Amino acid sequence: MLNNPYYSQDQHGPYKFYELGDFHLESGEILKNTQLAYAVHGSLNEAKDNAILFTIMFSGTSKNMEHYIGPGKALDPDKYCIILPNQLGAGLSTSPHNIDGAQAMSKFPEISIADDVIAQHKLLTEFFGIKELQLVTGWSMGAQQTYEWAIRYPDMVKRAAPIAGTAKCTAHDSLYVDVFSEALKSDPEWKGGEYSKPNACRVGLKRLAHVFALMGLCTEFYKKEQWQKIGFDSMQSMLSGFWEAWFQPMDPNALLVQAKKWQKGDSSKHADGNLELALKRIQAKTYVIAFEQDMFIPIEDCKNEQQYISDSELKIIPSFMGHFAMLGLFEEDFAAINGLYSELLSNDVS
């Protein structure tokens, strides 16, 4: 077990754990003594029908999405109970670095999007007693989970807002995952995933960060020096102060568990590989939200799936932040996303 202080209550709390025990994975393996880390804002009402599920993206934790939650915001904890479950294998929940024995480090089992959603379903139904969700939402890999929720449990999800993500990983994104994964593993300290210190792979993490800097923002961001809007005085200072600073504290094995999960994400399996039929299972009022100039998940990828969801609308947000508009670093990005949440929640789905 590697004690990585980054994955702590001090950095990402407060969060709690739900004990899943020996958890049966889609791969057929059993993840031993599984804990699902989750955060809660607000309280369930007596009818337990005011719950919102907010799923988490690649490399993120529940803490990274809490800026969308608060009094007066669309996701208002005075009105809703907002639950943010962290991905299995991603750092806070049971992960390669925080367990001992035969499943530690490079031997950690393969986790799927479906595994995350099934674990979340157990948390919501068996622990909280929730039978319906007013909204399921998430960005990027969180959108993959959102689609899986709406397809797997259509009677439970009233509204869905997948943001800059797809129900099935595209060939382009699969290649992208290969590229940044190889960049990470190129570190001489990688040692097949059996590095001996939490922060040993600094070179590989820096290389991964630069791949994200290349693709995460659009070309116009750099051309128009938009880094100035978020407090940086040069591209280099943003590379080190934002991208490298984001990834450097993280566990490489945890990132690669998520990467493989992203790459193999495919909710079409609910319809024997027919993505169109799988998406037609969705009953929720759905806003498929895309960001202009997103080089991870371009608008056309979102539109390609949205067209098969019966009660859905494609919502496009312009931003030089590209895929990372969801971080809300530009005030107008946050306002647009918060506004769409408010609009969707105001839709009568009774």
GUVOGU-211193 format. One record per residue (C-alpha): z, y, x; residue number from 1. Coordinates in steps of 0.05 Angstrom, whole numbers. Layout:
// residues N
<node up="Z" north="Y" east="X" k="NUM"/>
...
// end
This chain:
// residues 350
<node up="0" north="0" east="0" k="1"/>
<node up="-19" north="69" east="26" k="2"/>
<node up="26" north="126" east="4" k="3"/>
<node up="-22" north="182" east="-11" k="4"/>
<node up="18" north="244" east="-31" k="5"/>
<node up="-44" north="273" east="-66" k="6"/>
<node up="-35" north="224" east="-123" k="7"/>
<node up="33" north="248" east="-145" k="8"/>
<node up="70" north="283" east="-201" k="9"/>
<node up="75" north="344" east="-156" k="10"/>
<node up="-1" north="349" east="-151" k="11"/>
<node up="-23" north="322" east="-219" k="12"/>
<node up="36" north="317" east="-265" k="13"/>
<node up="68" north="312" east="-312" k="14"/>
<node up="39" north="245" east="-331" k="15"/>
<node up="67" north="180" east="-357" k="16"/>
<node up="49" north="106" east="-349" k="17"/>
<node up="31" north="55" east="-402" k="18"/>
<node up="44" north="-16" east="-379" k="19"/>
<node up="-18" north="-59" east="-393" k="20"/>
<node up="10" north="-119" east="-355" k="21"/>
<node up="-41" north="-169" east="-330" k="22"/>
<node up="-104" north="-136" east="-356" k="23"/>
<node up="-167" north="-177" east="-369" k="24"/>
<node up="-228" north="-142" east="-341" k="25"/>
<node up="-300" north="-146" east="-365" k="26"/>
<node up="-318" north="-180" east="-299" k="27"/>
<node up="-272" north="-239" east="-317" k="28"/>
<node up="-220" north="-220" east="-265" k="29"/>
<node up="-148" north="-201" east="-283" k="30"/>
<node up="-119" north="-137" east="-255" k="31"/>
<node up="-47" north="-152" east="-242" k="32"/>
<node up="11" north="-108" east="-267" k="33"/>
<node up="-36" north="-54" east="-292" k="34"/>
<node up="-10" north="15" east="-306" k="35"/>
<node up="-51" north="68" east="-344" k="36"/>
<node up="-31" north="139" east="-326" k="37"/>
<node up="-38" north="190" east="-382" k="38"/>
<node up="-17" north="260" east="-401" k="39"/>
<node up="-1" north="286" east="-470" k="40"/>
<node up="-2" north="356" east="-499" k="41"/>
<node up="25" north="368" east="-568" k="42"/>
<node up="54" north="318" east="-617" k="43"/>
<node up="28" north="269" east="-668" k="44"/>
<node up="39" north="290" east="-740" k="45"/>
<node up="71" north="243" east="-790" k="46"/>
<node up="3" north="215" east="-812" k="47"/>
<node up="-18" north="206" east="-739" k="48"/>
<node up="-86" north="235" east="-755" k="49"/>
<node up="-87" north="296" east="-710" k="50"/>
<node up="-103" north="261" east="-644" k="51"/>
<node up="-156" north="282" east="-594" k="52"/>
<node up="-177" north="239" east="-534" k="53"/>
<node up="-200" north="275" east="-472" k="54"/>
<node up="-229" north="227" east="-420" k="55"/>
<node up="-234" north="242" east="-345" k="56"/>
<node up="-292" north="251" east="-297" k="57"/>
<node up="-308" north="222" east="-228" k="58"/>
<node up="-256" north="242" east="-176" k="59"/>
<node up="-214" north="280" east="-227" k="60"/>
<node up="-148" north="271" east="-261" k="61"/>
<node up="-118" north="293" east="-326" k="62"/>
<node up="-93" north="356" east="-291" k="63"/>
<node up="-164" north="380" east="-277" k="64"/>
<node up="-182" north="386" east="-351" k="65"/>
<node up="-117" north="416" east="-377" k="66"/>
<node up="-145" north="487" east="-374" k="67"/>
<node up="-182" north="472" east="-439" k="68"/>
<node up="-115" north="459" east="-474" k="69"/>
<node up="-68" north="512" east="-498" k="70"/>
<node up="-45" north="556" east="-556" k="71"/>
<node up="-102" north="596" east="-584" k="72"/>
<node up="-155" north="551" east="-552" k="73"/>
<node up="-197" north="502" east="-591" k="74"/>
<node up="-155" north="444" east="-564" k="75"/>
<node up="-90" north="474" east="-589" k="76"/>
<node up="-28" north="431" east="-577" k="77"/>
<node up="7" north="466" east="-635" k="78"/>
<node up="-45" north="434" east="-680" k="79"/>
<node up="-69" north="372" east="-644" k="80"/>
<node up="-40" north="316" east="-601" k="81"/>
<node up="-86" north="315" east="-541" k="82"/>
<node up="-83" north="252" east="-498" k="83"/>
<node up="-116" north="250" east="-429" k="84"/>
<node up="-119" north="179" east="-400" k="85"/>
<node up="-136" north="173" east="-326" k="86"/>
<node up="-188" north="123" east="-304" k="87"/>
<node up="-166" north="55" east="-278" k="88"/>
<node up="-177" north="53" east="-203" k="89"/>
<node up="-182" north="129" east="-196" k="90"/>
<node up="-117" north="146" east="-162" k="91"/>
<node up="-61" north="156" east="-213" k="92"/>
<node up="-70" north="93" east="-254" k="93"/>
<node up="-69" north="25" east="-218" k="94"/>
<node up="-116" north="36" east="-159" k="95"/>
<node up="-135" north="4" east="-92" k="96"/>
<node up="-85" north="44" east="-51" k="97"/>
<node up="-24" north="39" east="-96" k="98"/>
<node up="-19" north="-36" east="-103" k="99"/>
<node up="0" north="-92" east="-55" k="100"/>
<node up="-25" north="-162" east="-46" k="101"/>
<node up="-92" north="-196" east="-59" k="102"/>
<node up="-122" north="-139" east="-99" k="103"/>
<node up="-106" north="-81" east="-52" k="104"/>
<node up="-155" north="-36" east="-16" k="105"/>
<node up="-225" north="-66" east="-8" k="106"/>
<node up="-206" north="-126" east="-51" k="107"/>
<node up="-193" north="-85" east="-113" k="108"/>
<node up="-231" north="-115" east="-173" k="109"/>
<node up="-293" north="-83" east="-203" k="110"/>
<node up="-275" north="-39" east="-262" k="111"/>
<node up="-323" north="-19" east="-318" k="112"/>
<node up="-328" north="38" east="-367" k="113"/>
<node up="-312" north="-13" east="-421" k="114"/>
<node up="-248" north="-33" east="-384" k="115"/>
<node up="-225" north="39" east="-386" k="116"/>
<node up="-241" north="47" east="-460" k="117"/>
<node up="-207" north="-19" east="-479" k="118"/>
<node up="-145" north="2" east="-440" k="119"/>
<node up="-145" north="70" east="-474" k="120"/>
<node up="-153" north="36" east="-542" k="121"/>
<node up="-91" north="-5" east="-528" k="122"/>
<node up="-52" north="57" east="-509" k="123"/>
<node up="-73" north="94" east="-572" k="124"/>
<node up="-66" north="38" east="-622" k="125"/>
<node up="-10" north="-5" east="-594" k="126"/>
<node up="34" north="49" east="-565" k="127"/>
<node up="19" north="111" east="-607" k="128"/>
<node up="-2" north="76" east="-671" k="129"/>
<node up="-64" north="119" east="-677" k="130"/>
<node up="-119" north="95" east="-725" k="131"/>
<node up="-168" north="153" east="-722" k="132"/>
<node up="-188" north="207" east="-672" k="133"/>
<node up="-208" north="276" east="-693" k="134"/>
<node up="-248" north="284" east="-628" k="135"/>
<node up="-266" north="243" east="-567" k="136"/>
<node up="-294" north="284" east="-510" k="137"/>
<node up="-305" north="281" east="-435" k="138"/>
<node up="-349" north="308" east="-379" k="139"/>
<node up="-395" north="268" east="-335" k="140"/>
<node up="-361" north="199" east="-327" k="141"/>
<node up="-317" north="224" east="-384" k="142"/>
<node up="-381" north="229" east="-425" k="143"/>
<node up="-396" north="156" east="-408" k="144"/>
<node up="-328" north="138" east="-436" k="145"/>
<node up="-340" north="182" east="-497" k="146"/>
<node up="-404" north="145" east="-514" k="147"/>
<node up="-371" north="78" east="-503" k="148"/>
<node up="-315" north="99" east="-551" k="149"/>
<node up="-363" north="123" east="-605" k="150"/>
<node up="-406" north="60" east="-600" k="151"/>
<node up="-350" north="9" east="-591" k="152"/>
<node up="-302" north="38" east="-643" k="153"/>
<node up="-347" north="77" east="-691" k="154"/>
<node up="-298" north="75" east="-749" k="155"/>
<node up="-244" north="107" east="-707" k="156"/>
<node up="-281" north="167" east="-678" k="157"/>
<node up="-291" north="226" east="-726" k="158"/>
<node up="-324" north="273" east="-676" k="159"/>
<node up="-353" north="263" east="-607" k="160"/>
<node up="-372" north="313" east="-552" k="161"/>
<node up="-402" north="278" east="-491" k="162"/>
<node up="-413" north="333" east="-439" k="163"/>
<node up="-465" north="327" east="-384" k="164"/>
<node up="-465" north="251" east="-384" k="165"/>
<node up="-503" north="192" east="-411" k="166"/>
<node up="-489" north="127" east="-448" k="167"/>
<node up="-529" north="90" east="-395" k="168"/>
<node up="-532" north="110" east="-322" k="169"/>
<node up="-602" north="133" east="-305" k="170"/>
<node up="-642" north="107" east="-245" k="171"/>
<node up="-637" north="176" east="-214" k="172"/>
<node up="-561" north="177" east="-219" k="173"/>
<node up="-557" north="105" east="-193" k="174"/>
<node up="-594" north="128" east="-131" k="175"/>
<node up="-549" north="189" east="-125" k="176"/>
<node up="-487" north="143" east="-127" k="177"/>
<node up="-517" north="101" east="-71" k="178"/>
<node up="-529" north="162" east="-28" k="179"/>
<node up="-459" north="192" east="-33" k="180"/>
<node up="-426" north="124" east="-27" k="181"/>
<node up="-464" north="110" east="38" k="182"/>
<node up="-445" north="179" east="63" k="183"/>
<node up="-372" north="162" east="52" k="184"/>
<node up="-376" north="94" east="84" k="185"/>
<node up="-412" north="122" east="145" k="186"/>
<node up="-344" north="144" east="172" k="187"/>
<node up="-326" north="102" east="233" k="188"/>
<node up="-255" north="97" east="206" k="189"/>
<node up="-280" north="65" east="140" k="190"/>
<node up="-272" north="-5" east="169" k="191"/>
<node up="-299" north="-40" east="108" k="192"/>
<node up="-248" north="-6" east="63" k="193"/>
<node up="-188" north="-28" east="105" k="194"/>
<node up="-171" north="39" east="137" k="195"/>
<node up="-98" north="44" east="158" k="196"/>
<node up="-81" north="116" east="139" k="197"/>
<node up="-90" north="154" east="73" k="198"/>
<node up="-132" north="209" east="105" k="199"/>
<node up="-167" north="169" east="158" k="200"/>
<node up="-238" north="178" east="131" k="201"/>
<node up="-243" north="253" east="138" k="202"/>
<node up="-314" north="252" east="166" k="203"/>
<node up="-340" north="208" east="109" k="204"/>
<node up="-305" north="249" east="56" k="205"/>
<node up="-335" north="313" east="86" k="206"/>
<node up="-405" north="282" east="83" k="207"/>
<node up="-394" north="261" east="11" k="208"/>
<node up="-371" north="332" east="-6" k="209"/>
<node up="-435" north="361" east="22" k="210"/>
<node up="-477" north="314" east="-19" k="211"/>
<node up="-440" north="339" east="-81" k="212"/>
<node up="-450" north="411" east="-59" k="213"/>
<node up="-524" north="398" east="-53" k="214"/>
<node up="-533" north="368" east="-122" k="215"/>
<node up="-474" north="393" east="-162" k="216"/>
<node up="-497" north="465" east="-166" k="217"/>
<node up="-568" north="490" east="-179" k="218"/>
<node up="-613" north="523" east="-127" k="219"/>
<node up="-605" north="591" east="-161" k="220"/>
<node up="-530" north="589" east="-149" k="221"/>
<node up="-543" north="591" east="-74" k="222"/>
<node up="-603" north="637" east="-78" k="223"/>
<node up="-563" north="689" east="-117" k="224"/>
<node up="-499" north="678" east="-76" k="225"/>
<node up="-459" north="662" east="-138" k="226"/>
<node up="-402" north="637" east="-94" k="227"/>
<node up="-378" north="709" east="-94" k="228"/>
<node up="-359" north="703" east="-168" k="229"/>
<node up="-308" north="650" east="-151" k="230"/>
<node up="-277" north="685" east="-91" k="231"/>
<node up="-317" north="660" east="-31" k="232"/>
<node up="-353" north="706" east="18" k="233"/>
<node up="-405" north="657" east="44" k="234"/>
<node up="-436" north="590" east="30" k="235"/>
<node up="-399" north="560" east="88" k="236"/>
<node up="-332" north="584" east="63" k="237"/>
<node up="-347" north="552" east="-4" k="238"/>
<node up="-367" north="487" east="29" k="239"/>
<node up="-300" north="483" east="65" k="240"/>
<node up="-255" north="518" east="15" k="241"/>
<node up="-282" north="485" east="-48" k="242"/>
<node up="-323" north="422" east="-37" k="243"/>
<node up="-288" north="395" east="25" k="244"/>
<node up="-220" north="416" east="0" k="245"/>
<node up="-233" north="379" east="-66" k="246"/>
<node up="-250" north="312" east="-35" k="247"/>
<node up="-212" north="310" east="31" k="248"/>
<node up="-144" north="289" east="1" k="249"/>
<node up="-173" north="232" east="-40" k="250"/>
<node up="-173" north="157" east="-29" k="251"/>
<node up="-242" north="131" east="-8" k="252"/>
<node up="-233" north="63" east="-43" k="253"/>
<node up="-214" north="98" east="-107" k="254"/>
<node up="-276" north="141" east="-104" k="255"/>
<node up="-320" north="80" east="-92" k="256"/>
<node up="-288" north="41" east="-150" k="257"/>
<node up="-307" north="100" east="-195" k="258"/>
<node up="-376" north="105" east="-164" k="259"/>
<node up="-393" north="33" east="-180" k="260"/>
<node up="-365" north="43" east="-250" k="261"/>
<node up="-410" north="104" east="-259" k="262"/>
<node up="-470" north="67" east="-232" k="263"/>
<node up="-462" north="7" east="-278" k="264"/>
<node up="-443" north="46" east="-340" k="265"/>
<node up="-485" north="20" east="-397" k="266"/>
<node up="-465" north="21" east="-471" k="267"/>
<node up="-531" north="-10" east="-491" k="268"/>
<node up="-498" north="-77" east="-482" k="269"/>
<node up="-470" north="-69" east="-552" k="270"/>
<node up="-541" north="-79" east="-577" k="271"/>
<node up="-567" north="-131" east="-528" k="272"/>
<node up="-593" north="-78" east="-481" k="273"/>
<node up="-627" north="-35" east="-534" k="274"/>
<node up="-600" north="35" east="-521" k="275"/>
<node up="-631" north="64" east="-583" k="276"/>
<node up="-597" north="13" east="-628" k="277"/>
<node up="-531" north="22" east="-592" k="278"/>
<node up="-532" north="97" east="-602" k="279"/>
<node up="-549" north="88" east="-676" k="280"/>
<node up="-481" north="54" east="-683" k="281"/>
<node up="-447" north="122" east="-674" k="282"/>
<node up="-418" north="149" east="-739" k="283"/>
<node up="-383" north="210" east="-709" k="284"/>
<node up="-407" north="281" east="-718" k="285"/>
<node up="-433" north="290" east="-647" k="286"/>
<node up="-448" north="349" east="-602" k="287"/>
<node up="-486" north="326" east="-541" k="288"/>
<node up="-473" north="382" east="-492" k="289"/>
<node up="-518" north="395" east="-432" k="290"/>
<node up="-517" north="446" east="-377" k="291"/>
<node up="-580" north="483" east="-357" k="292"/>
<node up="-603" north="468" east="-286" k="293"/>
<node up="-557" north="407" east="-281" k="294"/>
<node up="-587" north="364" east="-226" k="295"/>
<node up="-541" north="305" east="-242" k="296"/>
<node up="-554" north="300" east="-316" k="297"/>
<node up="-614" north="344" east="-334" k="298"/>
<node up="-624" north="367" east="-406" k="299"/>
<node up="-679" north="316" east="-418" k="300"/>
<node up="-632" north="259" east="-402" k="301"/>
<node up="-583" north="285" east="-454" k="302"/>
<node up="-638" north="297" east="-505" k="303"/>
<node up="-666" north="228" east="-494" k="304"/>
<node up="-602" north="197" east="-520" k="305"/>
<node up="-582" north="250" east="-571" k="306"/>
<node up="-645" north="239" east="-612" k="307"/>
<node up="-620" north="170" east="-633" k="308"/>
<node up="-552" north="193" east="-658" k="309"/>
<node up="-557" north="206" east="-732" k="310"/>
<node up="-508" north="262" east="-742" k="311"/>
<node up="-517" north="299" east="-677" k="312"/>
<node up="-538" north="364" east="-646" k="313"/>
<node up="-560" north="381" east="-575" k="314"/>
<node up="-522" north="441" east="-548" k="315"/>
<node up="-546" north="473" east="-484" k="316"/>
<node up="-503" north="519" east="-441" k="317"/>
<node up="-537" north="563" east="-389" k="318"/>
<node up="-500" north="566" east="-322" k="319"/>
<node up="-515" north="574" east="-248" k="320"/>
<node up="-457" north="525" east="-238" k="321"/>
<node up="-503" north="467" east="-260" k="322"/>
<node up="-465" north="403" east="-270" k="323"/>
<node up="-399" north="435" east="-250" k="324"/>
<node up="-401" north="487" east="-305" k="325"/>
<node up="-347" north="444" east="-338" k="326"/>
<node up="-296" north="468" east="-287" k="327"/>
<node up="-299" north="535" east="-324" k="328"/>
<node up="-298" north="575" east="-259" k="329"/>
<node up="-344" north="626" east="-293" k="330"/>
<node up="-311" north="658" east="-353" k="331"/>
<node up="-374" north="652" east="-394" k="332"/>
<node up="-378" north="577" east="-381" k="333"/>
<node up="-307" north="565" east="-405" k="334"/>
<node up="-319" north="609" east="-466" k="335"/>
<node up="-382" north="571" east="-485" k="336"/>
<node up="-349" north="503" east="-479" k="337"/>
<node up="-286" north="525" east="-515" k="338"/>
<node up="-330" north="555" east="-570" k="339"/>
<node up="-368" north="490" east="-580" k="340"/>
<node up="-303" north="451" east="-585" k="341"/>
<node up="-279" north="500" east="-638" k="342"/>
<node up="-345" north="496" east="-676" k="343"/>
<node up="-346" north="420" east="-675" k="344"/>
<node up="-273" north="414" east="-697" k="345"/>
<node up="-289" north="461" east="-755" k="346"/>
<node up="-341" north="412" east="-782" k="347"/>
<node up="-317" north="375" east="-843" k="348"/>
<node up="-322" north="301" east="-830" k="349"/>
<node up="-278" north="276" east="-887" k="350"/>
// end
